Amino acid sequence: MAITESYAISDLIRDSPRFAGLRGKLLEFEPGSDEYLYALFDELPLNSYPTYKTFLKQQAVEVDNFDKSDHLSPVFRSSLSPKQLVTCVDSTLQSGFDHFMLSVKRWPSNDFLGVRPYDAVTDTWADHFEFQSYQEVARRSRAFGSGILSVVNTKRRQTLTNNDFIVAVLSHNTPQWVITDLACQSFSLPNTSLYETLGPQTSEYIMNLTESPVLVYSKNNLYNVLNFLPKLEFVNTLICMDYMDDSQVRYLNESLLNIKVNARGEQITFYSMEQVEKIGVMTNISLIPPRADSLYTISFTSGTTGLPKGVEITHQILTSGVAFGLSTFKIPSNKKDKQLYDLCFLPLAHIFQRMIVAYDISRGVGLGFLNKPDPTLLVENLKLLKPDSLALVPRILTRFEAGIKNNLSQSTLRNGVANNIIDAKAARFSTKGGTDHSIMNYLVYHRVLIQKIREGLGLSNTTYLVTGSAPISKETLLFLRSSLDTGVRQGYGLTESFAGICLSEPFERDAGSCGAIGITAECRLRDVPELNYYAKRDLKGELLLRGPQIFSKYYKNEEETAKAVDEHNWFATGDVGFIDPKGRLHIIDRVKNFFKLAHGEYIAPEKIENLYLSVCPYITQIFVYGDTLQNYLVGVLSIDVDSVRDFLGNSNPQIKSWEVETLVNKLNKDVTLRKSLLNSVNSCMEGLQGFEKLHNIYIGVDLLSVENGTVTPTLKIKRVQATAHFKRELERMYEEGSIIKTSKL
């Protein structure tokens, strides 16, 4: 595969006057040596040089470019590296495997992969995590990789070192998932992940497209595996991640295996992970370390229409992503040289969590996993692990916000002390920004309120939260920063960019952006005239990306690649962005999702949805719909129950005692009550024209889900499917008509 010429953070430090101070700190070390790399990692991030304030003032800059088209904006690059894009941290670190082995060498005894032990006798989970060390995981992943090669190639009648196949994984997050990924890296085996939530057809499609001969799965997926196995043409090896003794594996092979050979005549066999590791120890195949151009993973996008597209992610894309993370994430001085922890919560099937894990590995972080694949157990596990950082989606953060507010309303501090503290913190962050080092904060605010909130959520040690994949309101960002005294960083990225290529700063005064483009990519905007976005005039338009962190092709899909990537290697994201005077990116719309209403006005539903979500604290999900024969919009809304109950309860105290089902039913049946909520929601929407606001709504809780097919696993709305799913409710709203016609929009 073609790769960009290597240019490392260490090269940037050598070349740029901006990093003279950092260069001086590294002079005593031999470039490329382990000691140099340790010192380099300890002195990052890059945005601290020459000072952090310098970076905040101008985070991305325009660079010279040859294409001066009137339809395109200038090219923007990070102000940290405007002359050349970065591909890695150092020339000695050309793959994810290189980063892992450096961490094994530096922190062999560090906690790495941890779970809560389970007691089968009492059917209880321990109140602590037990971890495998980096050294132990290195040993196990090498054995497992060697075992996979041995078993698969024996069945294919190939030499044991043949690594020309793809390993498939079907599982929720577990330590074995990460061990499998590292086993693949150890022997330059690409892998791909199947989606537990998208059903057997998607799994069959991915398995047959990739011709994967091996599937590593969790025990809870055994029924699905047995169900779609007859339709898999190339599989010969099925490996269960969870513990199974030899008799259980034998029973699977003898009694439940409903097909004995695949389409190639190769015998199909079940194994346990322990069996494959033992085989790997016996065969002891030498490591086959990946190169920068080696394929790391094929990550299938859960598209809003049609079959998923497989994004080819090379190790250079991975090392670029790690370099971006190291250039911007700061470890507080009091935590340096200490064991750090993170909770691996978001699905590893998606690229966001994969990127976070790659960064964590480079820092020697310990990764904890939920004791069961149940999101409602998040806070319980956070309280035990007490992570130093955490990546979450906005939907979880808005629930944190609602929970904090609900608890405060019922606490002994409800007489106004809590609100006064949070208001004071919010005023401080809104006017000044930056970490609050005041005596009042630490001696009063933390002791009286903030530390109690943090401990209640398991965030007492958390330095920052990272969020992405969907918009989040400025109000939620400010509230969480104020109530937790913790930085919240909103990012932007796609599967095609190995997740984040932009990341906002944790305590910026003017919150709401996705931050500036990172050091490993460049961006520009392109006109979208039909939506009145003009790139050169207003710095608004479709976002285009290019650079070593951006993919170059979809797997076995030249047609979709040609649609997405032009002859100059610019990837068209389909997202509409705005670049502010500091160089920061704001996502404001989508290119393709627009339609006309009866009066001829164009409607961009994603822009409207994002604005409602970013401004209104009552809404957790929204689907905006417009019938082209009508002249107004309607919407399907999932609400934050506590917030809505409190708002409506101000005029009718009885509402505060309603259960969730009662509240939802009353809102959908009582036009007056629903109108009161809708008018309040619409009153916040100053950025919308009257015809862009909702005139009627259908209300529920968690109405949009992967299970009912209305959103993708990354929570993008499937509009055709959502329209079909809510057909009856949409028709009913238009039959009822606008409930706010006489209200002033």
N, C-alpha and C positions, 0 to 999 in steps of 0.2 A: 504494500500500500504506500502511496505517496505521502510523505510527511514534510513538515516545515523544517528548514535548517535550524538546528538546535541553538537556542539563545536562552541562557539561564539567568535566574535572579543573581547568581554570583557574577555573571558577565555584566549585567546591568549595574551592579554596585561598583565594579571595576571601571566602567565607562562613563558613568554619569556624575557630574559635579554635585548634583543634589545629594548624593550619598557619601560625600567625603567623610563625614563623621562616622558613618557605619564602616566605611572602608578602613579607617584608622583603627577601629576596634578589632578588626580581623587580621591586621598585618602580621601578628606574631605567629599565625598558623599557616601551614603549607596548604595552598589551594587544592581542593579535592580530597584532602585527608579527612579521616573521621573526625579529628579534633576540630578542623575547620568547619565541617558540616554541623557539628554539635553547637559550636559558637554561633554560627550563622542562624540556626533555628532559634537559639536563645535570644538573639538580638532583633528578630523580626517582630512586628510587621514593618513593611516599607513605609506605610503612611505616617510613621513617627518621625520621618526625616524630611527636611531638616528639623521641622517641628510639625506636630499634629495640626496646629492652627493654620499653618501654611497650606496643608492639604485640604482642609475644610473649605477654605476660600475658593479654591479652583480645583475640582476633583477630576474633570476631564477637559481636554482642550481640542480645538480644531487643528488638523494637520493638513499639510499640502497634499493635493491629489490631482491627478491628471484629468479626471472626468468632471467637467464644470457644467454639467447638464442643468437646465433650468428646473428639471423635475426632481433633482436630488439635492439634499443638504450637503454641507461639507462632511468630511470623515472626522469622527471623534475617537480619540484614544485617551487612556488614563494619563493624567498629569504626572504620574509616577514613572511612566515609560513611553513617552510620546514618539520616540524615534524608532523603536523596534518592539515587536510583540514577543512576549516571553513564552517559552515552551516547557520549562521545567525549573526546578529549584537549583540544580547543579548538573553539570554534564555527566556526573557519575550516577545520577538518579534518572534513568531513562524509562522506568516502568513503575507500576504500582508495586510489583514484587521487590524492586530495589528499595522502595520506601519501607516496605514491611521488614525486609532483612536488616536495614539500618536500625529500625526500632528494636528488633530482636537483639541486635548486637549492643545497643545502648541501654535498653531496659529489659533484659531477659526475664527478670523476676516480676516485672510490672503486672498488675491485674489486667487481663485483656477481655475475655468473654465470660460473663457472669449470669447465673440464674439463681432463683430461690429454690433450695432443695425441697422435695416433696416427700412427705411421710405417708406411705400407702396404708399403714395401720390406722392412723388417726384421720386420714384423708384431709391433711392440712398442709399448708405451705409455710416454710420457715420465715421468720421475720428478719432475714438477712440474705445477702447475696454471697454465693461462693463462686470464685473465679478460676479459670484456667489462665496460666501465665502466657506471655508472649513466646517464651521458649517452648512451652508445652504445645501451644497451637502450631508453632512452626514444625514441630516433630509430627503432630497428627496430620497436618495438611499435606506434608510431603508424603507420608504413608498413604493417605487417601488418594492423592493424585497418582502415585505409583500403582495403587491397586486398581483405579479406574482404567488406566492404560492397559494393565495386564489383563483384566477381565474382558474389556471390550475388544481389544485386538486379538485375543485368543479366539473369540467367537467369530471375528471377521477374517481370521487366518492371515493376520498382518504381523509384522515385527512389533515387539512390545513397545518400542519407542515411537511408534507412528501416532502423531498428534493432529491428524488432519480431520478431526471431527469436532462437533459442538456438544457441550454438556448442557442438558436442560434441568431446571430446578423448579419444583412446584411445592411451595411451602410458605407458611407465615414466617415471621422473623424468629430465628433461633440461632444459637451459637453455631450449630451445624451448617446453617446457611452460609455464614462467613467462612467457616473452615472449607466448605466446598468451593467457594469463590477463590480462596487463597490456594487451594489444591490445584485449581485450574491455572492460576497465575504461575505456580511453581513449574508447570510443564508446558507453558504457552498454549493452553487449551482455551479456546473461546467458550463462553457460556451464554445462556439466554434464560430468562425467567418467564414462567407461565403465570397467568393470573388466576388466583383462587376464585375470584369473584365473577369472572366473565364466562364461566360455563365451558363445557367440553369442546364445543365447536372451535373456539379460539385456540384452545390447547392443541387440538388436532391439527389445525392450520399451521401453527408455529412449529410443531414437532415435525410435520411432513415437509414444510418448506425448508427447514434447516437440516433435514435428514439426520436428526440427532439419534445416535444409537443408544444413548443412556439417559435415564431420567432419575434424578435424585428427588425424593418426595418425602413429605411428612406423613405420619401414620393416619392423620385425620383425612387425608386425601386418597386413602387406599380405595374406597368405593369408586371415586371418580376415575382413578387409574385403571381399575378393572373394567370399568364401563367403556372407556374410549380406547383401551388397548387394542382391540381387534381392528381399529381403523388406523393405527400407527404402522406405517410401512417399514420403518428402519430400526425401531427399537429392539435391542437384544438384551439390555441390562436394566433392571429396576432396583434401585437402592433406597431402602427406607432409612431416613435420618434417625428416627427414634429407636430406642432400645428394643430389640427383638432377640430372643434366644434362638438357638439353632433349631429347636423343635418347631417354633412358630414359623421360621423361614421355610423349613421343610414342608410344613403343612400348606403354606401358600403355594409352593411350587407343585406339590402333588395334588392338591384338592381344589384350589381356587384359580389357578392359572388356566384361563379358558382358551388360550391360544398358545401353542407350544413353539412355533417357529414364525419368524417374520416373513415379509414378502421376498426377502433375499435368501430364504432357507436357513437363516441363522437361528440357533436355539435361543429362546427367551428364558431368562432366569431372574428370580428375585434374590436379593442379598440384603443383609443388614449392613449398616455403615461399619460396624465393628469387624465384620467378616472381610470387607473390602480393605480396611486398614491393615488387617493381619496379612492379607495377600500382598499388599504393598510393601510391608516390612520384609517379607520373604523375598520378593523379586528385587526390591531396593534399586529401582531404576534411577539413574543419575538425573539430577535436575536439568530442566531445559528452560533456562530463564528467558523471558520475553524481551524483544527489542522495542524501540520506540514505535516502529511500524507494525508490530504484532497486534492482531485483533484481540481486544480485551473482552468485549461483550457485545451482543446484539440486543439492544433494548427496544422492545416493541411498544410503540406509542399506542395508547388506548384512544384511538381517534373517535371523533364525534360522528363520523359517517364511515361506513364500509369496514373492510378488514384492517387490522393494525399494520403499520409500516415498521420495519425493523431498522433502527438507527445503528449503524456500525460505529462503535466507539473503540478507537485504538488506544494503546498505552500512552501515546503522546498526548491525546486528548485528556486522559486521566491525569498525567503528570502536570499538564497545563492547569487543570482544575485544582490540583493540590497546591500548585504555585500561587494561584489566585487566592486560595484560602489563607495560605501562610502570609501573603502580602497584606492582608486586611484584618485578620483575627488577632487580637492582642490578649496575651495571658498576663493577668495582673502580677506585679512584682512579688506579692505575698504568696502566689501560687506556683511560682517557678521552682523547678526541681521537686515538685510534689506530684503524687499520683492524682490524676484528673479522671473524672467519670462523666459519662454521657448515657442517656437511655436511648436505645435503638428502637424507636416507637413507630415512625412512619414506615410504610411497607418497603422492604428491600426489593420488591418487584419493580419499583419505580426509581428513577435515576436520582431524585432528590436525596433519598436516604443513602444510596450508594456513594454519592459524592461526600456526604457527611462522614460516612464510615472511612472512606479513603483518607480524608483529612485527619480524622481521629487517630487512625493507625500511624500516620506520620508524626503524631505528637505523643505516642505511647499512652493513649487514653484507654481507660477501662470501659467496656460497653456492657451495660446491663440490658436484660430482655424481660418483657412482661412474663409473669408466671403462667398466664394463659392468653391466647390470642383474643382478648376482650378489651376494647378501648375503655370500658368503664372502670377498669382496674388501674388506669394510668396514675391517678393521684396516690393510690395505695402503694404502688411501686416507687413513685417519686419520693415519697416520705422515707422509704427504706434506703434508696440509693443516694439521695441528695446530690443530684448531678451538678457539675460545674457549668454545663451548657446544655441546651435542649433545642431541637428543631421541631416545630409544630406548624400545622396549617391554621389559617385564620378561624376556621370553624371551632377549633379547640380553644383558641385564645378568647373568642367571644363568650364561650361558656365559662372560662375562668373569670372573665369580667363580670358576667351575670352572677356567678356564685359568690364572688367577693362582695358585690353590692347587696345581694340578698342576705348574706351573713352579717354584714354591717348593720343592715336595717333591723336585725333582731338582736344585736349585741348590746352590752351595757354601755357601749360608747355611742349609741344612737342619738344621744342628746346633742350631737353636733360636733363633738370633739373629733371623731373620725373624719367627717366631711371637711372640717376645717384643716386638718392635716393634709388630706389628699388635695384639697383646693390650693393650699399653700405650695405643695410640691408641684402641682400642675402649673401654677403661675410662674414658679421658678424655672421649670423646664421650657416653658413657652417664651420666656423673655431672655433667658441666658443660655440654656443648653449646657451640655457637658455634665460630667459627674458631679453630684452634689457632695462636696467635702465639708459642708458647714457643721459647726458644733451642734447647732439646733437639730440637724438631721440625725446625727448619730446618738446624741445624748437624750433627745426627746422623741422625735418622730419614730425612730426605729424601736426604741424601748416601749413606747406606748402602743404602737399600732403595726408598723411595717413588718417587723420581725415575726409577729404573730401571724400575719397574712402569709408571709413567705413559708413559714413552717407548716401552716395548714395545707399548703399545696405541694410541699416537698421541695421548695425552691430556695431554701435557706442558704445554700452554697452557690446558687446560680449567678454567674457573672452576666450572661446575656441570653436572650431567646432569639432564635432565627425563625422567620416565617416566610412563606412563599406559596405559590401555586394558585392563589386567588387573592382578590383585593381585600384589604382590611381598612377599616375606617381610621381616620386620624384621631378621632375621639377615643377609640379603643387603644390605639398605640399610646396616647398620652395618659389615659387612665392606668394602664398596666405599668408604664414607666413610673408613674406617681405612686401607685399603691404598693408596688413591689420594689421600688427604687432599683430597678434592673433595666439594663439596656435591651431594647427590642429592635431587631434589625430585619427590615423587609428586603427581600431579594427578588431578582427576576432571572429566569432562565427557562430552558426547555430541555426535552430529552436530547434534541439535536445539539445542545451546547454543554452536555454533561452537567445539567442543572445550572447552578448560579454562575452568571457572568457579570452581574451587577449586585451590589449589596449596600444598603444604606448604613450610615454610621449610627451607633447605638443611642446617642443622646442628642441628636441634632435638634436645634431649636425649631426649625421649620420642617416638621416631620411630614411624611406622606410620599416621598419619592422612593424609588427602588435603588437609589444610589447611582454612582457613575459606572461606566463600563470599566471592567477590570484590566489588568496588565496583559491578559492573554487573548484579547479579542479587540476588534474595532467595530464601530457601528456608524450608520448613517440612516437618514430617513428618505422616503420616496413619496411623492405626491399621491394622494387619494382624492382626486377632484370630485368624485361623486358624493363624497362625504364632507367636502369643503375643507380638506386638510392639505396644506401646501408646505412642502419641506423647506425650500429655500427662504420663503417669505416669513413663515411663522415658526419654523423648526418643529412642525407637526407633520407626521406622516407615517407610512408603514416602516417598521423597524427592519433594517437589513444588518446582518452580522457576518463577519469574516475573521478568520484567524486560527491559530493552532488549537483553540478549545472548541472550534465549531466542526461538526461532522462534514464529510464530503459526499456520502452517498447512503441511500437506503439499500438494504440487503436484497439482492435479486429483484430490484425494482427500478429500472432505468427510467421508466416513464415518470414516476413520482419524483425521482431525483432531478430530472430535467425541469420539472415544474417548480421545484423549490430552490435549486442552486443554478445561478446563471454562469455565463462563460468566464466571468471574472471572479468566480467562487463566492459571490455574495449570496447568502442564504436569506430568503424572504420569509420572515417569521409569521406574517399574517396579523401581527399585533400592531396597533397604531400607538405611537409614542410621542411624547413631547420632551425636548431637552431644555432644561432651565439654564439660567446664566452661570450657575456653578458647574454645569456639565452633567447634571444628574438626570436620569431617565424617569419619566412618569408614564405609565401605561394607561391609556385613556379609551381605547376602543379596539374593535376587531374589524378587519377589512371586509370579509365576505358576508358577515351576518347583518344584512340590512334589507329592508323591504319598503314598499310604499303603502300608505293608508289611502282611503277613498278620496281625500282632498289633495292628493298628489305629493305630500311631504314624505321625504325619506326618513326612515326610522332605523337607528342602529341599536338593536336591543342590548348588546353586550355593554355598550357605553352606558346605557340607562341602568342596567343591572348593577354595574360597578359603582355608579354614583349612589344608587339607593343603599347598597351594602356599605359603602365607605362613609356615609353620612348618618344613616339611621340605625340607632342601637337596638331597635325592636326586631330587626330582620336578620335571620341567619342564612336564608337561601331565598332566591327570587328567580322566577322565570317570567319574562315579559313576552306577551303575545299580542299580535295585531292582526285582525281580519282585514284583508285588503278591501273589503266591501264596507268597512266601517271607518269612522273618522276619529276613533279614540282607542287607547290601549287598555288591556286588562292584565292582571298578573296573578301568578301562583306564589304565595309567600309562606315560607316556614318562619315561625316567630320564636323569639326568646321569651318563653312563657313568663318568667319572673318579671322581666321588664314591662311586658304588655299588661300583666296583671296589676303591677304597681301604678302604671299610668292610668288605666281605666278605673282603678280603685280610688283614685283621687276624687272622682265625681260620684262614685257609687261604692262605698266601703265594702259592701257585700261581695263584690267581685273578688276581693283579695282572698276570700275563703274558697273560691271555686277550684275544683280539681282541673287538671289539664284537659280532660275530655269534655268537661262541662264548658270551660272557657272557649275551646275551639268550636264546639257545636253552637254555642250562643252567638259567637262572632259570625259564623257562616249563615245563621238563620235570622239574626236581628240586624236589619239594615241600618238602624240608627246607631247601634254600637259599632258596627263595621265602618260606617261613615266617619265616626269620631276618630277611630284609629287611622283610617286612610287620610283624613284631613291633616292629622298630626304628622303623619309620614310625609305627605306632600309638602307641608309647610317648610320642611328642611331643604327641599330640592331647589335651591336658588340657581343651580347651574343648568336647569332644564327649561325648555320652552313648554308652554301649556299643553301642546299636543303630544309632548314626550312623557307626560306624567300619567300615572295610572288612574283610571276612572272607576274601576271595580276590581275587587280582589277575592280570591279563594284562599282560605287560611288553614294551616295545619302545622305539624311538627315533623321535621325531617322528611318532607314530602318528596324531595329529589334524592334518589339513592342509586347506587350501582345495582342493587338487587332488582329494582323495578325497571332498570334499563334507561333511566332518564338522564343519568350523568355517567361520565367515564370514571375510572378509579382515581384520576387526578381532579375530579369534580368539575370538569367542563361539561356544559349542558349539551345533550344530544337533542337538538331542537325538533327534528322530525319525530323522534321517539317520544319526547316530552309532550308534543302536541297531540299525538295519538293517545298517550296514557291519560292525559287530562282533558280529552275531547269533550266529555260530558260536562265537566265543570266549566270549560271555556264557553261552550254553547249556552250554558245556563246563565253565565255572567252577561253575555250579550243579549240574551232574552230579557234579563232583568234591566239592562241598560246602565247608563252612567248613574252612579249614586252621588255624584258631586257636581252635576250640571250647574246648579245654582251657586256653587261655591266659587270663590275667586281663586283661580290658579295663578 
